[in-house]
Amino acid sequence: MKLLIMATLALPFLAGCSSNQSDAKTSVNKDMATVVPDSFIWQTEQFADARILRYQIPGWEQLAVQEKKLAYYLTMAGLAGRDIMWDQNYKYNLRIRRALEKVIAGYKGDKNADDWKKFMEYSKEVFFSNGIHHHYGMDKFTPAFSREWFEGELKGANSSLAPEVLEAMFNPAIDAKKVSLDATKDLQLASAVNFYGDDVTEKEVESFYGAMKQPIDSMPLSFGLNSKLVKENGKLVERTWKEGGMYSAALTEVNKWLAKAKEVACNEQQRTAIGLLMDYFRTGDLKTWDDFNVAWVKDTASTVDFILGFVEVYNDPMGKRGSFESCVEVTDPVATKNMHVIQENAQWFEDNSPLMPQHKKKEVMGITYKFVNTAGEAGDAAPSTPIGVNLPNANWIREIGSKSVSLGNISDAYEKSSGKSALEIFCNDKEEIDRAITHGALAGKLHTALHEVIGHASGQLEPGIGETDATLKNYASTLEEGRADLVALYYMMDPKLVEMGVMPSLEVGRTEYDGYLRNGLLAQLRRIKEGKDIEEAHMRNRHWVSAWVFEKGMKDNVVARVEREGNVYYDIQDYDKLRGLFGELLREVQRIKSQGDYAAGKALVEGYGVKVDPKLHAQVLERSKKITTAPYAGFIQPRLVPVVDANGAISDIKVEYPNDFIEQMLEYGAKHSFLPDYN
């Protein structure tokens, strides 16, 4: 599970940590694309609803050469699989991306021309989202340039696209939504993602996997995680993603780099884990995937760690298939030590939670938590990245252990790149603004830590209850993210955190309560087009949590809705009672998960997390026009460059910081693309 950031709107503390990019004094080496650290440019550009940032890798020079080589090989393994994510997102994405690359590389016309400018903005949106659908909003991008102009430029670049591909690009009605969670439609047929054949229905998917028998009920396999389900001669069959199967060329290249990584692994446990991951990519065997995760969880000592594979299922409307992603991590020992007390008290948090006794773990095992600095990301983790991750996702493996990380340098880049704050637009009063500026940064970090370390690792299923992809289906992801948020929120106002020394006072908790409701009920609506429902899992969870406690709290003077000059604000009047409501909702959501209560889960999400008050939404969109910072952010990745000695051996790995988003996208297309146009 991953915790996504909401850019400026979810991080009110950015107001106190902003840097003026236009005034930065830079010293750029054009050949090496490096920047003097003291004048590092955090944000390079902004287009449409996105801004492009960069991040540094603190402590890189303190790593041993072997550790640097490991990070480099793992990063290359991730880039080798980049094409997979594009193809998973939509069947025509690779063809469209390659056509865009050729037009950009070969264009010799007027770059001030209107069509060219519109084309470049469209291209940047597509590269940012790994495809022609918005990475978060799921709607298809509509080209503002003409089809005739584009076809002319394709011809000039010695390229072409089939009529059906061009039609998919320019006809808004074709494959309009990447992932549809509209419960009134067939979720699979309404979604454009390339996880199923075009003629495979939602009911057929459920029946296909419902008929599968688990080899060991207590250790259920993640059926469907690494395959595409299609019809061949009228029969449903899985096309497994493996060497010799679907995505073979990319996975063979991934394994080539993993073999190098295995040679320089930090320890024998990590070496074992990498070997199992290679076996998994070679065979597609789901038992091997579980074996890898168990081995990976047990490796708690490696300085350089990684996430790699078909992991998160948010992009599958059926909640089964994992998107390819890669994240290479370098441990920050100082920050990890400062927050280690949360991990050490995991059992206390479980014992003192408001869950029903039968839903609490008697013994919390194997939780590890680290602050890390990202060294490279690809696939589902780039350009838009999480700020926190907790894995693995299989509940039975969580009983053995789990890893939680906070991506420190990513959060740092967000802080240092912030523009105009949204605080004065959505905060109820000056007291709320001041509190956010003073305590917002720490509140955000603590919420992330509690969400990942305690939240996802807490609770247990009742005996005989299956995995949530089977019981809660399309609501599983948003319910799990909301459950983890509720754990964090419940404990943010607990004096135990002050006693532990991780926060100075409960003012930090009050700051998080302010920000969560402000974001869930107001600020995040900025991301939704007028007239649309909320469909993304994380946005839904923030809305149903906030809307539920507001409805309950409004009756008891816990939260008030305030209107001034035609604008709506929310005023928390009793933080202790609000904590009680968060606990009450947490108890119920855990019950839903533990008992596999689909009907109750659906009622909660559909009743509180999907629909938007159109009048309030229009007001938020109008107020948001005053905000200069784009609501979404993504990153240009650092470039890891081997230094070779006289004998041809790698003697060091240097870090370069590219500063042009499109140049990096073209570089990746030229150097790290291994799949054919059609898979």
N, C-alpha and C positions, 0 to 999 in steps of 0.2 A: 504494500500500500504506500502511496506517496502523497505528501502534503504539497499542494500547489500554492503558489503565492498569488496574491491579488494586486500586484504592483502597488502603486501609491495608495489605492483605496483601502487595501487591507493592512497597510503599514502606516498608520498615522504618525508614528514616530519619525518618519522620514522628514517631517517638517523641520526637525531640529538638526538634521544631518545632511542638508542639501549642499551641493557644490555647483557653482556657476560654470557650466561647461564653456560658455562663450568667453570667459575670462581666463581660462586655463592657459598657462604658459607651457607650450610643448616643445620637445626636441625630438623630431621623428627622423629615423633613418629609413628612407624610402626603400632601400634594397632589402633590409632585414625586417622591416615592419615592426621595429621595436620602439618603445617609448621610455624615456627616462622615468623611473618609478615615482619621483617626487611630483611629476606633472602628468601622471597617468590619466588618459582620457577614458572615462568610464562609459559615456554614451557617445556613439558615433553618428547616429541619425535617427530620424523618426518619420514614419510613413503610415498612412491609413490609421489604424488603431493600435499600431505597434511601435515600439522603440527598440533599437539595437544597442546592447551593452557589451562590455568586456569585463573579464575577471582576471585577477592575478592568482598565482599559485604560491602563497607564502610558504617559506621553509624549503623550497625546492632545492636550493643550493646545499642545504644541510643533509640531504639524502645521500646515501651511499650510491655508487655507480650502479650496483646491482639493482637497487630499488628504483632508480631512474629508468633503467632498461626495462624492468618489469612494467612500470607505468606506461612506457612507450609501446611495448608490445601489446598490452591490454587495450590501449587506446586505438592502435591500428586494427586490432581484432574487431572493436566496435565499429570503426569506420567501414570495415570490409562488409559489414551487414547492413549498412545504411540503406541500400536499395530496397531491402526487404520491407522496411517500414513504409516506404513510398508505395510499394505494390500492395501492401496490406490495406492502406488507406483508401485506394481506389484502383480499379483494374486498368485505367488509362493513364495513371499518374506518371509512370516512367516514360511513356512516349511523349507526353506533354512536356515533362521536365526537360527531356533531351532536345525537344524542338525549341524551347525557350533558350536553352544554353547555346544552341547554334545561332539563333537570331542575335542574341546579345554579343556573342564572340565575333560574329561576322558583320555586324551593322556598320555601314559607312555613311549613313544619311545624317540629316540634321537632328542633333540631340536636343534641340530646343523645340522641335515639332511636337504638336499636341498629342498625336498618336503615340509617338515614342515615349513621352513622359507617362502617359496612361499605361502603356505596355510595361514600362519599368516598375511602376507601382504594383501592377498586377503580378509581375514576376516576383517581386519581393514578398508579396503576400503568399504566393504559392510556395516559395522556398522556406518562408518562415513556418508554414503549416505542414511541410512535407506532403504537399498535395494541393488540389484545387478546392478543397473544403477548409473552412476556418477551423483551426486547431482546437478551439474552445467552444465557439458558437455553433459549429457543425454545418452551417449553411454554406452553399457553394458560392465561390467568388464569381462575380459577373464582370467580364471584360468591358472596360469603358472604351477601348479602341475598336475599330471596325474589323469585321471578319475579312473583308476584302484587303485591307491594309496588311493584316497579319499573314494572309495567304501569299501576298506579294513578297513580304519579307522572308517567309519560309522558302519560297522559290529562289530568292536571291542568296539564301544561305545553303542552297543545295539540299534542302530538306523538304519534308512533306508530312502531312498527317492524313489518315484515312477519314473519309466523310463522317463516319460514325463518331470518331474522336472529336473532330471539329464541332459536330453537332452537340456533343456532350459539353464542350467548352462554352459554346455561345447560346445554347438553349436553356434558359433558367429552369424549365420544367423537368429536364432530364436529370435524374440522380441528384435532386436538389439538396438532400440532407445526408451528411456522412453517417451519423448515428442518430436514429430516431428513437426516442423513448416515449412516443405518444401512445398511450395505452389503448387508444381507440383504433389503432392501425395494426397490421401485421408488422411487428418490429423488424423482422428480417427483410421483408420485401420493401419496406419503407426506407431502409438504410443502404447507403452506397458502398459501405466498406466491403473489401474483397475477401471476406472470410467464408463466404458461402456462394454456391452457384446462384445465378440470377433467378432460377426457378425453384429454389428451396424455400419452403415456408417455415414460419415460426413453429407451427405444430409439428412439422416433420422433424425439425431439429430436436424438439422436446421428446418426441417419440423415439428417435434414433438413440439418444443417450439414456433415455429412461429404460430402454430394453437392455442396456449393458449391465452386466453383473460385475461388481467389484471383486477382485481376487482375494482381498483381505479387507473386510468392512472397517476395521479399526485404523487402516492406513489407506484411505481411498485415493486412487489415482486421479489426476486432473484431466479427465477425459475431454478431448477437444482442444487442449491447450496449444498444441503445435501442429495443427493441420487445417486444411480447407475442406469443407464438406460439400460435395458436388454430387450430381446425378450422372451415372454412366449406364446407358441402356436401361434407364428408368429406375435404377437401383442407387441408393445413397451409399457413397464410399468416401473415405477420408484420403486426401492427398497429403501425406505427412511431409513436414518441413525437415529435411535431413539431407545428408550427402547421398547422392543417387536418387533423391526424391525431389519434391518441389523446393525451390531455392537452393539447389545443390551447389551451383557455382559460387554463390556468396558464402555459404556455410563451409565449403572446402577452404576458401580463403580465410575465413574466421579461424578455422582449426589450424591453419598454417601458422598464424600469429600466436595462437594459444600454445602451440608446441614450443615456440620460443619462450613464451612466458613461463611455461612449466619448468624450463631449464634454470630459470633465475628466480623461482618462487621464494618467498620469504622463509618458508619452513616446510617440513614434510606434510603437515596437515593441509596447507594450501596447495602443495603439489598434488596431493591426492584429489582435492576438490577440482582442480583444473583438469586433471586427467579424466574424471567422471564427466565433466562438462563436455569435453571433447568426444567422449563416447556417446553422450546424448545427442550432440549434433551429428554424429556419424550414423547413429541408429534410429533416432527419433523415439526411443523407448522411454515411456513416461516413468517407469520404475527407476530408470537410471537418473532421470531428472530429480526424483525425490532423493535418491542416494546422494546426488550432488549437493542438494540443499542441506541435507543432514551434515555432510562433511564440511560444507561452507559455513554453517552455523557454528560448528565446533572450532573453526579457526578464529580465535579471538586475539591472536598475538601479532598478526601481520601489520606492518606499518603501511603497506600499500594494499588496498583491497579493491573489490570491483563488484558491480552488478552487470550481468550479461545474460541475455537470452530472451525468450518469449515470456514476459513477466506479467505486466498488468493487463487486466481484461476490460478496462473502461471503454475501449473502442469497439467492443463487441456488444451489440444490443442484447445478445443472449447471455453475456457475462461468462463466456467460456474460453475464448481464444486470446492468447497473449500477444501483445505487440512487441516487436523486437526493440530492445533498448540496451544501452551501454552507459555506464558511469564508472569512471576510474577515480579512486579516492585515496588521498594521503592523510593519515591521521594527524590531527592537531593535538599534541599531548597536553598542552597547557589548558586549552579550552575544555578538553575532555575531562581533565582532572577536576576543574572547577564545577562541572555539572555531574560528576560521577555519583554524587550523593543520591540523585534521583534513582539511578539503577540500583544502588545499594539498599534502598528502601522500597523496592518493588513489592515485597510481600506485605509491608505495612499499608501501602496504597490499596492492594487487593483486599486485605482484611477489613479495611475501614470504608470501603466503597458502599454505596446504597443499594447494591445488587441484592437480589434474593439469595439466600444462603446456598441453595443448590446450584447457583450460577457462578459462584466464586471458586477460583482455583484454590485447592488446599495447599498446593506447593507451587509457587511461581519459579520456573526453572529456566536457566540458560539465557536470560536477557543480557544483552550487551549494548552499550550506548556509547557512541563516539561523536565528537565534533570532527569533521573532516574538511579538507579542502579539495575541491574537484580539480582533477588534472585533465580531463577530457570527457566529452559526452557525445552520444550519437543516437540515432533512431528516435524513439519515443521520448528521450530525455533532452533533445536538442532540436531547434534552438531554444524553445521554451522548456524550462527545467523545473523540477520540484525543488523545495528548500529542505525537505525532510523525507526520509524513507524508512519504512519498517518492513522487513522481509524475513522469512518467506511467507507466502499468503496461505498455504495449506494449514488449516487449524490443527491437524494432528502433529505436524512438525513443530508448530509453536509450543506444543506441550514439551518438546525436547529443548527448544531454544529459539531465539530470534535475535536479529540484529537491527538496531535503530541507529540512524545517522542524521545529523544536522549538517547541511552543506554550508559551512561557515563563510567561505569566500564568495559564495553566491549571494547570501544575505548581505554581506558586506558591500558587494557591488550594487545591490538595490539601494542600500542606504546612501551610498556616496554618489549615486546618479540621479537622485530625486530632483524633480522640478517643483513647480508650484504646488503647494499642499492643498488637499481637499478638506482639511480640517475646518476652516472657517465656513465652508459651504454646507457641511453636513453635521457638525457638532452642535449640540443644543445650546451651550453657553461657554463663556470664557474659562470657567473652571474645568470643563471637560477638555478644552483645547490645551490648557496648561498641563493638565495631568498627562495627556497624550505625549506632549513634548518631553516632559520630565521622565516618564516611566515607560513610554511606548516601546522602545527598543528591547528592554528587558522583558516586558510583557510578551512580546512576540516570540522571543527566544524560548521563554518558559512554556508558552503554549505549544510550540513545536516539539519541545522535549517531552512534555507530558503526553501529547497526542501520539507521538511515535513510540516512546519507550513504555509508557504505562497503558495508554489507550488501546492500541492494537494488540498488546500482549495480554490484556485483561479478559476475564470471563471465560466460560466454557460452555460447550454444547451439552444438552441433556443426552443421556445414553440412547443410542439408536437414531439420533437426528443426523441427517446427511449434511454435506457441505452446502454453503449458502447459494452456490450457483444453481443447485437443484431445488432448494427449498424457497429461497427468496427471489430467485430468478433475476429479472431485470432491475429489481430494487436492491439487490445485494450490495452493490458498490456504494450507493449513496447512504444506505443505512449503516454500513461499516464505517464510512468516513464521519458520519454524524455521531455515531457511538464513540469514536475516538475523540472527536471534538468535545463531546459531553463529559468524558472523563477528565480532559484537560480543564474545562470550564469549572467543573465541580471542585477540583482541587486548587484552582487559582485563588480562591478565597479561603483556603484552609490555613490557619495559623501554623500548621506543621511546616509549611514552606519557609516561613520566617524563622522558625526554630532551626530548620536545617541549614539556614544561612544562604539560601539561593535567591532570596529577595528581601529587601530591607523592611517592607511593611505591606499591609494589605492594600495600600494604594495601587500597587502594581496589579493586583487582582481586579480592582475596580476599573482600572484603565483597560484591561482586557475585556471586561464585561461591556464597557462603553463601546469599544471598537467592534466587538463581535456583533452586537445588535445593530449598530450603525451601518456596518457593512452588509449584514444579512438582510436587513429590511430596506436599506436605502442605496448605499454606494454601489453595490455590485449590480444594481439594475441598470447602471450606465452601460454595461456590457451587452445588454439585450436590445435588439431592434424593437422599435415600437410595434405593439400588437402581437409580439411573440411570447410564448411561454418559456419557462426555465427548463432546460433539458440537460445541461451538463451536470454530472453527478455531484461534484463538489459544490457548485452553486446551489443545487437543490438542497444539499444537506445544510448549508448555512441558512437557507431560507426556511426550511421546515423547523429547524431548531429554534430560530429566532421568532418565527411567527407563532409557534406553539406556546413558548414561554410568555410572549407578549399577550396572547389571548387569555391565558390563565392569569397572568400577573396584572392585567388591566382591571380585573374584577376585584383585586385585593390591594389596590394602590401600590403595586410593586413597580410597574412600568407605566408611564403616561405618554400618550401621543399628544404632542404640542404643535399648534399651528400658529405661525407668525408671518404676517405679510404674504399669506397664501402659500407658505412653505411648511412642510411637515418635518418635525424633529421627534426624537425619542428621548425621554428623560427617565433614567433609572432612579427610583425613589427609595428603594430598600434593597440593598445589595445582598444582604443575608437571606432574605426571602427569595430573591432571584436564584441564589445558589441552591436553595431548597427545590425550586422548580427544575433547575438543571438536573439535580439528583433524581427527582421523580421521573423525568423523561428518560434519563439514562437507565434507570431500573426497567422501564417499559421496553426500551429499544433492545436492551440485553435479553429480556424475556422473549421478544420477537425473534432474535437471532438464535437463542438457545433452544427454543421450541420449534423453530422453522415456521412461524406463523405468517404465512404469505398474505393472508387477508388483512391482518392488522398492519403489516408493513406497507402494503399498498395504500391502505386508508390514510396512514400517517403522511406518506410522501405525496400522494395525489391531493390530499386535503390541505396540506400546509406548504408544500415545497414546489409546486408547479405553476399555479396560476398567479398572475401579477395584476394588481389593481391598476387598470389602464390610466386613471387620472393621476395616481401617484407616480406611475412610470413616466408619463409625459412630463410631470414636474421635475423628476430627477434628471431626465435628459436635458431639460432646459437649464437647470442649475449647473449641470456638468459642463456646459459650454464655457464656463469661466475657468475650467481646469486646463492647463496647458500640457500636462503630461499625459501621454497615451496610456490607456488602461492595461495594455499587455506589453510584456517585455521578454526579449530573448537574447541570446548571446552569440557573439563570434567566439569560436573556440581558440585557445592558445595552440600554437603549432610546436610540437615536440620534434626537435631536429637532432639526429645522431651526429656525433663528432667521431670521425674515424681516424685511427692512428696509421703509421707507416705500414703496418702489417694488415691493414684492412679490418681490424677489430674495432668495435665501438668502445671508445674510451670515456665518453661522456654523452649526456643528452642535454642540449640547450633548449631554452624556452623562448619562442618568439611570440609577439602579440600582434597579429594582423589587425588592421583597422578598417577593412573594406568588406562588408557583408557579402555583396555579390561576387567579389573576387574569390572569397572562400568557397562559396557555393559552386562556382565554376571549377575551382581547384578540386573540390571533392568529386564533382562529376567526372573530371578527367582522370583522377588518380584512384578513386575508391568506388568504382562502379563495375559490378561483375555480373549482374543479371541481364537476361535478354529483355526486349520490350514487352513480351508477353510471357507469362509464367503459368 
